[in-house]
Amino acid sequence: MRNARHFAPRLQRWLETRTQASERNDSGGEGAAQADLQLDLFAGGASHDAAPADFPPPPLPFPASSFPVPAPATVNLLRPPVPLRRPDPSPVTPPVDGLDRRQVLVGSFILEYTLRRSTRRSIGFMVDDEGLRVTAPKRCTLADIENAIRAKQNWILSKLDDRRQRRAARLEKPPVEWKDGATLPYLGGDITLRMYVAPRNRTTFDPATNELSLGLVQGATELLVRERVKNWYKQQAEGLFAQRLDLFAPRVGVQYASLSISSADSRWGSCTVGRAIRLNWKLMFFSLPLIDYVVAHELAHILEMNHSPRFWAHVGRVYPQYEEAKQLLRRRSQELPLLFS
């Protein structure tokens, strides 16, 4: 009872305050009421008429904000992730060295060829495993080039058919089995491949026994064996080709600017207008006279960047049997086993 009598006046004053606040809300507007309610709810000073802590007032609704409050963000865990933008397609690779793939109507069928413009004075033709290659002066029109192709169509078609047959025959041959005792072509003869386990990779060649020995670490793969043999051929080619170029260049009466090793599928050598010579390392499969023919051929191109009678006259001065060598090189290339696919 004592506590009740003590608490009653305080409760009465709190109810009067609520009544006055309600009257101010009706007469003074919503803003004043919200201010009083906020003070009522959050002020904690002793001077404020607040309900004792052990008897809280009934909960009141939180006053509405004057600013728009966004709804809570929701996450749909079942939704698939947003797909990433696909990368832009790779740009089309431009033709290399100014090469241009074109087509021409020859008789009743379409012939594809690769056109390259150069500073030469005449139109030249070359046929390899990639097809017909045409080199023409910059001043020549396409009509002039196509007329020249039609004029040479019998020779071009014959060469293309010959290349097709040679390529098919080469692909029909069984590949070399990369194992100990395998036979490999080298300078017109055969050498024997020997393989043994070694603490580190090493390659040696014994000319007395014609054996190429590969020391291989445990677990070496066939790919490693092929690459090791190929690198050995290339190293031998660099030394031998430089020796033969230095021997024949004074005889032809020219000086070459540089030598590089090529890995082309069908072209044995090439020479640029800058006197840079490229020779295919696969020439190491053939005998030295055939290598010398290709060397003399490319050196003669320094004097004549064509296959005119004047060009062949330069070749014949240092290599009189060039016609026989040319035919023999073609036959030997067809007889080779398939070493490196």
C-alpha positions in Angstrom: 0.0 0.0 0.0 2.8 2.4 0.9 4.4 1.8 -2.5 1.0 2.2 -4.2 0.3 5.6 -2.5 3.8 6.7 -3.5 3.5 5.7 -7.1 -0.1 7.0 -7.8 0.8 10.8 -8.0 3.6 10.0 -10.5 1.3 7.9 -12.6 -1.3 10.7 -12.6 1.2 13.3 -13.8 2.3 10.9 -16.6 -1.3 10.5 -17.8 -1.8 14.2 -17.8 1.3 14.7 -19.9 -0.1 12.2 -22.4 -3.4 14.0 -22.5 -1.7 17.4 -23.1 0.4 15.9 -25.8 -2.7 14.6 -27.5 -4.3 18.0 -27.3 -1.3 19.7 -28.8 -1.3 17.2 -31.6 -4.8 18.1 -32.4 -4.2 21.9 -32.3 -0.5 22.4 -33.0 0.2 20.0 -35.8 2.0 16.7 -36.4 5.5 18.1 -36.1 5.1 19.3 -32.5 3.6 15.9 -31.4 6.5 14.0 -33.0 9.0 16.2 -31.2 7.4 15.6 -27.8 7.0 11.9 -28.5 10.7 11.6 -29.5 11.7 13.4 -26.2 9.3 11.1 -24.4 10.9 8.0 -25.8 14.6 8.9 -25.9 15.3 11.6 -23.3 16.8 10.2 -20.1 17.4 13.2 -17.8 16.1 13.4 -14.2 14.3 16.6 -15.0 12.1 14.9 -17.6 8.8 13.3 -16.4 9.6 9.8 -17.5 8.1 6.6 -16.3 10.3 4.7 -13.9 12.4 2.0 -15.3 10.6 -0.8 -13.5 7.3 0.1 -15.1 7.7 1.0 -18.8 4.9 2.6 -20.7 3.1 0.7 -23.5 5.2 0.7 -26.7 4.4 3.5 -29.2 4.8 3.3 -33.0 8.1 4.7 -34.4 7.3 8.1 -36.0 7.3 8.1 -39.8 10.3 9.6 -41.4 10.0 12.6 -43.7 12.5 10.9 -46.1 11.7 7.9 -48.2 13.3 4.8 -46.8 14.1 2.1 -49.4 12.9 -1.4 -48.8 15.5 -3.8 -47.5 17.5 -5.4 -50.3 16.5 -9.0 -51.0 18.8 -11.7 -52.4 17.4 -14.5 -54.4 19.8 -17.3 -53.8 18.2 -19.5 -56.4 18.8 -17.1 -59.2 21.7 -18.1 -61.5 24.6 -15.7 -61.5 24.6 -12.9 -64.1 26.6 -14.2 -67.1 29.8 -12.4 -67.8 30.2 -10.5 -71.1 31.8 -12.6 -73.7 35.2 -11.3 -74.8 35.3 -9.5 -78.1 36.1 -11.7 -81.0 39.7 -11.9 -82.0 40.5 -9.5 -84.9 41.0 -11.0 -88.2 44.7 -11.6 -88.7 46.0 -9.5 -91.6 47.7 -11.1 -94.5 51.4 -11.8 -93.8 54.0 -9.9 -95.9 51.3 -8.4 -98.1 49.9 -11.7 -99.2 46.5 -11.7 -100.7 44.3 -14.8 -101.3 42.4 -14.5 -104.6 40.6 -16.6 -107.1 40.5 -16.7 -110.9 38.3 -18.5 -113.4 40.5 -20.8 -115.5 38.5 -22.8 -118.1 35.6 -24.4 -116.3 36.9 -24.3 -112.7 38.1 -21.8 -110.1 41.8 -21.6 -109.3 42.9 -20.2 -105.9 46.2 -18.4 -105.6 48.2 -16.2 -103.3 49.2 -12.8 -104.6 52.2 -10.8 -103.4 53.2 -7.4 -104.7 56.9 -6.7 -105.1 59.4 -4.5 -107.0 60.2 -7.1 -109.6 59.7 -6.3 -113.2 57.7 -9.4 -114.3 55.0 -11.7 -113.0 56.4 -14.9 -111.4 54.8 -18.2 -110.5 55.6 -20.8 -107.8 53.8 -23.9 -106.9 54.3 -25.7 -103.5 52.2 -27.7 -101.1 50.2 -24.6 -100.2 49.2 -24.0 -103.8 49.9 -21.4 -106.4 51.9 -18.3 -105.4 52.0 -15.3 -107.7 54.5 -12.4 -107.4 53.7 -9.4 -109.5 54.9 -5.8 -109.9 52.9 -3.2 -108.0 52.0 -1.5 -111.3 50.3 -4.7 -112.7 46.5 -4.7 -112.7 44.5 -7.8 -111.7 43.4 -8.2 -115.2 47.1 -8.5 -116.3 47.8 -11.0 -113.6 44.8 -13.2 -114.4 45.6 -13.2 -118.1 49.2 -14.3 -117.2 47.8 -17.1 -115.1 45.5 -18.3 -118.0 48.5 -18.2 -120.4 50.4 -20.5 -118.0 47.5 -22.6 -117.0 48.9 -25.9 -118.5 52.2 -25.6 -116.5 50.4 -24.5 -113.3 47.9 -27.3 -113.4 50.5 -29.9 -114.1 52.6 -28.6 -111.2 49.6 -28.5 -108.8 48.7 -32.1 -109.7 52.3 -33.2 -109.2 52.4 -31.6 -105.8 49.2 -33.2 -104.8 50.4 -36.7 -105.8 53.7 -36.2 -104.0 52.0 -35.0 -100.8 49.6 -37.9 -100.8 52.5 -40.4 -101.3 54.4 -38.8 -98.5 51.5 -39.1 -96.1 50.9 -42.7 -97.0 54.3 -43.7 -95.7 54.4 -45.1 -92.1 56.0 -42.8 -89.6 59.3 -43.6 -88.0 59.1 -45.6 -84.7 61.0 -43.6 -82.1 62.8 -46.4 -80.3 66.3 -47.6 -79.8 67.7 -48.8 -83.1 65.5 -46.7 -85.3 67.0 -45.7 -88.7 67.2 -42.0 -89.6 68.3 -40.4 -92.9 71.5 -38.3 -92.8 73.5 -36.8 -95.7 72.2 -39.3 -98.2 72.8 -42.3 -95.9 71.4 -43.8 -92.8 72.3 -43.4 -89.1 71.1 -45.4 -86.1 69.4 -43.9 -83.2 70.6 -45.1 -79.8 68.8 -44.3 -76.5 69.9 -44.9 -73.0 69.0 -43.8 -69.5 71.3 -41.0 -68.2 71.3 -38.7 -65.2 70.9 -35.7 -67.6 69.9 -35.2 -71.3 72.8 -35.3 -73.7 73.3 -35.9 -77.5 76.4 -37.2 -79.2 77.1 -38.5 -82.7 79.8 -41.0 -83.6 80.7 -40.7 -87.3 82.7 -43.9 -87.1 79.7 -46.0 -86.2 77.0 -43.6 -87.7 75.2 -43.7 -84.4 73.3 -40.8 -82.9 73.1 -41.4 -79.1 70.6 -39.8 -76.8 71.1 -39.8 -73.1 67.6 -39.5 -71.6 66.4 -39.0 -68.1 64.0 -41.5 -66.6 60.5 -41.1 -68.0 61.4 -39.2 -71.1 58.6 -39.0 -73.7 58.5 -39.6 -77.4 57.9 -35.9 -78.0 61.1 -35.1 -76.1 63.0 -37.6 -78.3 61.7 -36.1 -81.5 62.6 -32.6 -80.4 66.1 -33.6 -79.4 66.7 -35.2 -82.8 65.2 -32.2 -84.6 67.5 -29.8 -82.7 70.5 -32.0 -83.5 69.7 -31.8 -87.2 69.3 -28.0 -87.0 72.6 -27.6 -85.3 74.3 -29.7 -88.0 72.6 -27.7 -90.7 73.8 -24.4 -89.4 77.5 -25.4 -89.6 77.3 -27.2 -92.9 75.2 -24.7 -94.7 77.4 -21.8 -93.7 80.4 -23.8 -94.9 78.8 -24.5 -98.3 77.6 -20.9 -98.8 81.1 -19.6 -98.1 82.5 -22.0 -100.6 80.1 -21.3 -103.5 79.5 -17.5 -103.0 82.9 -16.5 -104.5 82.2 -18.9 -107.4 78.9 -17.3 -108.2 80.4 -13.9 -107.7 78.2 -12.7 -104.9 78.1 -12.0 -101.2 75.1 -13.0 -99.1 74.0 -11.0 -96.1 72.8 -13.6 -93.7 71.8 -17.2 -93.3 68.9 -18.6 -91.3 67.4 -22.0 -90.9 64.0 -22.7 -92.2 61.4 -25.4 -91.2 59.1 -25.0 -94.3 57.1 -28.1 -95.3 58.0 -27.9 -99.0 60.4 -25.1 -99.8 64.1 -26.0 -99.7 65.4 -22.5 -99.8 64.8 -18.9 -100.4 66.6 -15.6 -101.1 65.4 -12.1 -100.5 66.3 -8.9 -102.4 68.3 -8.0 -99.2 70.5 -11.1 -99.9 69.2 -12.9 -96.9 69.2 -16.7 -97.5 67.1 -19.3 -95.8 67.8 -23.0 -96.1 65.6 -25.8 -94.9 67.3 -28.0 -92.2 65.6 -31.1 -93.8 68.2 -30.8 -96.5 70.4 -32.7 -94.1 68.5 -35.8 -95.1 70.1 -35.6 -98.6 73.5 -36.1 -100.0 76.0 -33.2 -100.1 75.8 -32.7 -103.9 72.0 -32.1 -103.6 72.6 -29.6 -100.8 75.2 -27.9 -103.0 72.7 -27.6 -105.8 70.2 -25.8 -103.5 73.0 -23.5 -102.2 74.1 -22.6 -105.7 70.4 -22.0 -106.7 69.8 -19.5 -103.9 73.1 -17.7 -104.4 72.2 -17.2 -108.0 69.0 -15.5 -107.0 71.1 -12.6 -105.7 71.9 -11.9 -109.4 68.5 -12.8 -110.8 65.3 -12.8 -108.7 63.6 -15.1 -111.2 64.0 -18.4 -113.0 64.8 -16.9 -116.4 67.4 -18.4 -118.7 69.9 -15.9 -117.3 69.3 -17.2 -113.8 69.9 -20.8 -114.9 73.0 -19.7 -116.7 74.4 -18.4 -113.4 73.6 -21.7 -111.7 75.1 -23.8 -114.6 78.4 -21.9 -114.3 79.0 -23.4 -110.8 76.8 -26.4 -110.9 76.5 -27.8 -114.5 74.4 -30.8 -113.5 71.7 -28.7 -112.0 68.9 -30.3 -114.1 69.8 -33.8 -112.8 70.1 -32.5 -109.3 66.7 -30.9 -109.4 65.0 -34.1 -110.6 66.9 -36.2 -108.1 66.0 -33.9 -105.2 62.3 -34.3 -106.1 62.5 -38.1 -106.2 64.5 -38.3 -102.9 62.0 -36.1 -101.1 59.2 -38.6 -102.1 61.2 -41.5 -100.8 61.8 -40.2 -97.3 60.0 -41.7 -94.4 57.6 -39.6 -92.4 59.8 -38.3 -89.5 58.1 -35.2 -88.1 54.4 -34.9 -88.7 
